[in-house]
């Protein structure tokens, strides 16, 4: 199993709209992947984030309000990491 941790702010939600939905859902469809959406926001925002993801049909296995250990991180602040745009 590969744990893929995807940042919420500016990687999924840019403050106005959802971005990268198809890319995330494609990663989810690979059975070996476990998709975790993470944010540095407090747990007070958990329901808002969860509802936004569900409303926009973004597939995920878990949401956490902290950066956790993972095999791969997808984040708008990656330096030299995956290029989504």
HUJO-V101462 format. One record per residue. N is the residue number from 1. PHI is phi in degrees with one decimal (NA if undefined). BURIAL is + if it has 24 or more other ideal C-beta (glycine too) atoms within 12 Angstrom, else -. Layout:
n	phi	burial
N	PHI	BURIAL
N	PHI	BURIAL
This chain:
n	phi	burial
1	NA	-
2	-112.3	-
3	-89.9	-
4	-114.0	+
5	-104.9	+
6	-115.4	+
7	-67.9	+
8	-78.4	+
9	-74.8	-
10	69.5	-
11	-116.1	+
12	-113.2	+
13	-120.2	+
14	-98.3	-
15	97.8	-
16	-127.4	-
17	-156.4	-
18	-77.5	+
19	-129.3	+
20	66.3	+
21	-55.0	+
22	-62.2	-
23	-66.0	+
24	-66.5	+
25	-64.0	-
26	-65.4	-
27	-62.2	+
28	-62.9	+
29	-69.9	-
30	-80.0	-
31	-56.0	-
32	-77.2	-
33	-91.4	+
34	-120.2	-
35	-95.0	+
36	-116.8	+
37	-92.7	+
38	-125.9	+
39	-149.0	+
40	-90.1	-
41	-67.2	-
42	-75.0	-
43	-64.6	-
44	-63.7	-
45	-94.5	-
46	-55.0	-
47	-64.2	-
48	-60.8	-
49	-65.9	+
50	-57.2	-
51	-64.0	-
52	-63.7	+
53	-63.4	+
54	-65.0	-
55	-59.4	-
56	-95.0	-
57	56.6	-
58	-91.3	+
59	-88.8	+
60	-158.3	+
61	-101.6	+
62	-156.3	-
63	-127.8	+
64	-134.2	+
65	-104.9	+
66	-172.4	-
67	-87.7	-
68	-115.8	-
69	-69.8	-
70	-151.1	+
71	-79.2	-
72	-147.8	-
73	-114.9	+
74	-118.2	+
75	-147.7	+
76	-64.5	+
77	-97.2	-
78	-55.6	-
79	-108.2	-
80	77.6	-
81	-90.6	-
82	-61.5	-
83	-103.8	-
84	-87.7	-
85	-106.3	-
